[in-house]
Amino acid sequence: MLRQLYNWTMSFAAHRNAKKALAAISFAESSFFPIPPDVLLIPMALAERRKAFEIAAICTIASVLGGMLGYAIGAFLYDTVGQWVVDVYHLENKMETFKAQYEEWGILIILLAGFTPIPYKVFTITSGLLAYDFGLFVLLSFMGRGGRFFLLAALLYYFGDPIRGFIERRLEILTAGVAAVAVTGFVLVRYGI
C-alpha cells in the first residue's frame, strides 16, 4: 500500500495542478494544517529536477503567506481559531512559557521554527498573539522557511537520481523515519518547550 501511495504521489507530482496543490498545502500548513509541504515538494522536485528551485520558491512564498494568516489568527482571532489550534496541540499550559521565550529569543525561535519540523503554525499564531514585530516576523519567516525549502531543493537538484533511488529502495524505513521526526516535533512543542 505504501508503495502504491508513493507511485501515485510521484505521478501526481508531474500533474498540471501539482503546483497549486503545493501552494495550498504550504499556505495551510503555516496556519492550521498538520501535513508539511515536504510531502509534495520532494516528489515534485524529484519528478522535475530542473524546476526544483521554482518549486521551493512556491513553497516558501505560500508558506510565508500562510504564516501571515497564522499571525492574524493570533492577533485577531485568538479567542476562537487560535485557541482551537492551541487546544489541538495541548499547549494550554505552555503559552506563558512561550511568552517569556519570545521576549528573550524571538528572532531565533522564529528562524528555527521555520527551518525545523516543529509545527510552524504554533509559532505564527503565537507571534500574532504576542504582537511580535510584523515586519521582522515576515523577514524571519522568509529566511527560515526559504532556507529549509531551498536547501531541500538544492539537495534534490544536485543529488536527485541517487536520492530517488535511495528513497525507492528504502521507502518503508524512510516513511517510518519521517513519521518519527514529525511526532518528535509535535512532542517537543507539547512537552519540551
C-alpha positions in Angstrom: 0.0 0.0 0.0 2.8 2.4 0.9 4.5 1.7 -2.5 1.2 2.4 -4.3 0.9 5.7 -2.5 4.5 6.6 -3.4 3.8 5.8 -7.0 0.6 7.9 -7.0 2.4 10.8 -5.4 5.2 10.6 -7.9 2.7 10.6 -10.8 0.7 13.4 -9.2 3.9 15.5 -8.8 4.0 16.0 -12.6 0.3 16.8 -12.8 -0.7 20.2 -14.1 -2.3 21.1 -10.8 0.6 19.9 -8.6 2.0 23.5 -8.1 -1.4 24.7 -7.0 -1.8 21.8 -4.5 1.7 22.5 -3.2 0.9 26.2 -2.7 -2.3 25.3 -0.9 -0.6 22.8 1.4 2.3 25.2 2.1 -0.1 28.0 2.9 -2.4 25.9 5.1 0.5 24.2 7.0 1.8 27.5 8.3 -1.5 28.4 9.9 -3.7 25.4 10.7 -3.0 22.2 8.6 -0.9 19.4 10.1 0.8 18.0 6.9 4.1 19.6 5.9 4.6 20.7 2.3 7.6 18.4 2.0 5.3 15.5 1.1 4.7 17.2 -2.3 7.9 19.2 -2.6 10.2 16.2 -2.6 8.4 14.1 -5.2 7.8 17.2 -7.4 11.5 18.1 -7.3 12.4 14.5 -8.0 10.0 14.3 -10.9 11.2 17.6 -12.4 14.7 18.4 -11.0 15.2 21.4 -13.3 12.3 23.0 -11.6 13.4 22.3 -8.0 14.1 25.9 -7.1 10.9 27.1 -8.7 9.1 24.6 -6.5 11.0 25.8 -3.4 10.0 29.4 -4.2 6.3 28.4 -4.5 6.6 26.6 -1.2 8.4 29.5 0.5 6.0 32.2 -0.7 2.9 30.3 0.1 4.2 29.2 3.5 5.1 32.8 4.5 1.6 34.0 3.3 0.1 31.2 5.4 2.3 32.3 8.3 0.9 35.8 7.9 -2.6 34.3 8.3 -1.4 32.4 11.4 -0.1 35.8 12.7 -3.5 37.3 12.1 -5.2 34.4 13.8 -3.1 35.0 16.9 -3.6 38.8 16.7 -7.3 39.0 16.0 -8.9 35.6 16.4 -7.0 34.0 19.3 -10.1 33.5 21.4 -11.7 31.4 18.7 -9.5 29.9 16.0 -6.2 30.4 17.8 -7.4 28.8 21.0 -8.6 25.8 18.9 -5.1 25.3 17.4 -3.6 25.6 20.9 -6.1 23.0 22.2 -5.4 20.6 19.3 -1.7 20.6 20.2 -2.5 20.6 24.0 -0.5 23.8 24.6 -2.8 25.5 27.1 -0.3 25.4 29.9 2.7 26.4 27.7 1.5 29.8 26.5 3.2 31.7 29.4 6.4 29.9 28.7 6.1 30.9 25.0 5.6 34.5 26.0 8.7 34.5 28.2 10.8 32.8 25.5 9.6 35.2 22.8 10.7 38.2 24.8 14.2 36.9 25.0 14.7 34.7 22.0 12.0 35.7 19.4 14.4 36.0 16.5 16.0 32.6 17.0 12.7 30.9 17.8 11.0 32.1 14.6 14.1 31.2 12.4 14.4 27.7 13.9 10.6 27.1 13.8 10.6 27.9 10.1 13.5 25.6 9.4 12.7 22.6 11.6 9.9 20.0 11.6 8.4 21.6 14.7 4.9 22.7 13.8 5.4 26.2 12.4 1.7 27.2 12.9 2.2 27.3 16.7 4.8 30.0 16.3 2.9 32.0 13.7 -0.1 32.2 15.9 2.0 32.9 19.0 3.8 35.7 17.1 0.5 37.4 16.4 -0.8 36.8 19.9 2.3 38.4 21.4 2.2 41.3 18.8 5.7 40.4 17.7 7.0 43.0 15.2 5.2 42.0 12.0 7.8 43.1 9.5 10.5 41.2 11.4 8.3 38.2 11.6 7.8 38.2 7.8 11.5 38.6 7.2 12.4 35.8 9.6 9.7 33.6 8.1 11.2 34.1 4.6 14.6 33.3 6.0 13.6 30.2 7.9 11.1 28.7 5.5 13.1 29.7 2.5 16.3 28.2 4.0 14.5 24.9 4.6 12.8 24.6 1.2 15.7 25.9 -0.9 18.2 23.6 0.9 16.0 20.7 0.3 15.6 21.8 -3.4 19.3 22.1 -3.8 19.9 18.6 -2.4 17.3 17.2 -4.7 18.6 19.2 -7.7 22.2 18.1 -7.3 21.7 14.6 -6.0 18.2 13.8 -7.3 18.8 10.5 -9.0 20.8 8.9 -6.1 18.3 10.3 -3.6 15.3 9.0 -5.6 17.0 5.5 -5.8 17.7 5.6 -2.1 14.1 6.6 -1.4 12.6 3.9 -3.6 14.9 1.2 -2.1 14.2 2.2 1.5 10.7 3.6 1.3 9.3 1.9 4.3 12.2 2.8 6.6 12.2 6.4 5.4 8.5 6.7 5.9 8.9 5.5 9.5 11.8 7.9 10.0 9.7 10.9 8.6 6.8 9.9 10.9 9.2 9.7 13.8 10.6 13.2 13.1 7.0 14.6 12.8 6.0 13.0 16.1 9.2 14.3 17.7 8.3 17.8 16.5 4.8 17.6 18.0 6.2 16.1 21.3 8.8 18.9 21.5 6.1 21.5 21.1 3.8 19.8 23.6 6.3 18.8 26.3 9.7 20.2 25.6 9.2 24.0 25.2 
